[in-house]
Amino acid sequence: MSLASRLEIGVAPWRDPAAVRAAVAGWVRGSLDSCAAENRQVFVAIDSSRVVGVVTVGQRQHFTGETDAYVGELVVAEGMERRGVGTQLMRAAEEWGRQRGLKHLTLETGAANSRARAFYASLQYEEEDVRLTKKLDGR
């Protein structure tokens, strides 16, 4: 849970920060609470007895009906970026999916999170979907 706030990076600036914070904490708590389920796993990176990264992976049905491995959260501690922690965690999630015979690993990240998008692209992840949002006036 101590790393949860790192997931707030790259969220659209027009979103309510308090709502984002609550949602992020809920995502992480939910993933950790359900990690004992057969179709879920949490991988933790530790350096000198300190948690420096976490990835949660499970199964999710794609709109095509295929079941994909799905990364719910990947978070690396501040100051530990660009040291291979995220790459190792993603490799563990990929292997988890392979062991289950799944053909794809999918995930979502904020469109404004350019560092995360570049990181995933460096691991050969391709952008598949785009969410578009328009702010509506009070009429």
C-alpha positions in Angstrom: 0.0 0.0 0.0 2.9 2.3 0.6 3.5 2.5 -3.2 -0.1 3.1 -4.2 0.2 6.8 -4.6 2.7 6.3 -7.4 -0.2 5.1 -9.5 -1.6 8.6 -9.5 1.1 9.7 -12.0 -0.2 10.3 -15.4 -3.9 10.6 -14.6 -5.7 13.3 -16.6 -5.4 16.7 -14.9 -9.1 17.4 -14.9 -9.9 14.4 -12.7 -10.6 15.0 -9.0 -7.3 14.3 -7.1 -9.1 13.0 -4.0 -11.2 10.6 -6.1 -8.1 9.4 -8.0 -6.3 8.8 -4.7 -9.3 6.8 -3.3 -9.6 4.8 -6.5 -5.9 3.9 -6.6 -5.9 2.8 -3.0 -9.0 0.7 -3.7 -7.4 -0.9 -6.7 -4.3 -1.9 -4.8 -6.2 -3.1 -1.7 -8.5 -5.1 -3.9 -5.7 -6.7 -5.8 -3.8 -7.6 -2.6 -7.0 -8.9 -0.9 -7.7 -11.2 -3.9 -4.2 -12.4 -4.6 -4.9 -15.8 -3.0 -7.4 -16.6 -5.7 -6.4 -19.2 -8.3 -6.5 -16.8 -11.2 -4.6 -13.9 -9.5 -1.0 -13.3 -8.4 1.1 -10.6 -6.8 4.8 -10.3 -7.4 6.9 -8.1 -5.1 10.4 -6.8 -5.6 12.4 -6.4 -2.5 15.8 -4.6 -2.0 17.5 -4.7 1.4 14.2 -5.7 3.0 12.4 -2.8 1.4 9.5 -3.2 -1.0 10.6 -1.5 -4.2 8.0 -2.7 -6.6 4.8 -4.6 -7.0 2.9 -6.0 -10.0 -0.6 -7.6 -9.8 -1.7 -10.0 -12.5 -4.9 -11.9 -13.1 -7.2 -13.0 -15.9 -9.6 -10.7 -17.8 -11.9 -11.4 -20.7 -11.2 -9.3 -23.8 -14.2 -8.1 -25.7 -13.4 -10.7 -28.4 -14.1 -13.4 -25.8 -10.4 -14.4 -25.4 -9.1 -14.6 -21.9 -5.9 -12.5 -21.4 -3.5 -12.2 -18.6 -4.1 -8.7 -17.2 -1.8 -6.4 -15.2 -3.9 -4.5 -12.7 -1.1 -2.5 -11.2 2.6 -2.1 -11.7 4.3 0.3 -9.4 8.0 0.9 -8.7 9.2 3.0 -5.7 10.5 6.5 -6.3 14.2 6.4 -6.8 14.2 2.8 -8.1 13.1 3.6 -11.6 15.4 2.6 -14.5 17.1 -0.1 -12.5 15.2 -3.1 -14.0 12.7 -3.5 -11.2 9.7 -2.8 -13.5 11.1 -5.0 -16.3 11.6 -7.9 -13.9 8.1 -7.6 -12.5 6.6 -7.5 -16.0 8.6 -10.5 -17.0 7.2 -12.4 -14.0 3.6 -11.3 -15.0 4.3 -12.5 -18.6 5.6 -15.9 -17.4 2.5 -16.2 -15.1 0.3 -15.8 -18.2 2.4 -18.2 -20.3 2.1 -20.9 -17.7 -1.7 -20.6 -17.9 -1.6 -20.9 -21.7 -2.8 -17.3 -22.2 -1.8 -15.6 -25.5 -1.8 -12.0 -24.4 -0.9 -9.8 -21.5 -2.9 -6.6 -21.4 -2.8 -3.5 -19.2 -3.9 0.1 -19.1 -2.1 3.3 -18.3 -3.0 7.0 -18.5 -2.6 8.7 -21.8 -0.7 11.5 -20.1 1.8 9.0 -18.5 4.4 9.3 -21.1 7.1 7.6 -19.0 5.0 4.5 -18.5 3.9 4.4 -22.1 7.6 4.6 -23.2 8.5 1.8 -20.7 5.8 -0.5 -22.0 6.7 0.2 -25.6 10.4 -0.7 -24.8 9.0 -4.1 -23.7 7.2 -4.4 -27.1 3.7 -3.7 -25.8 1.4 -2.2 -28.4 -1.3 0.3 -27.8 -4.7 -1.3 -28.6 -7.4 1.0 -27.3 -7.9 4.7 -26.8 -10.4 6.3 -24.4 -11.7 9.7 -25.4 -13.2 12.1 -22.8 -15.0 15.4 -23.2 -15.9 17.6 -20.3 -19.6 18.5 -20.3 -20.9 21.8 -19.2 -23.6 22.1 -16.5 -26.6 22.3 -18.8 
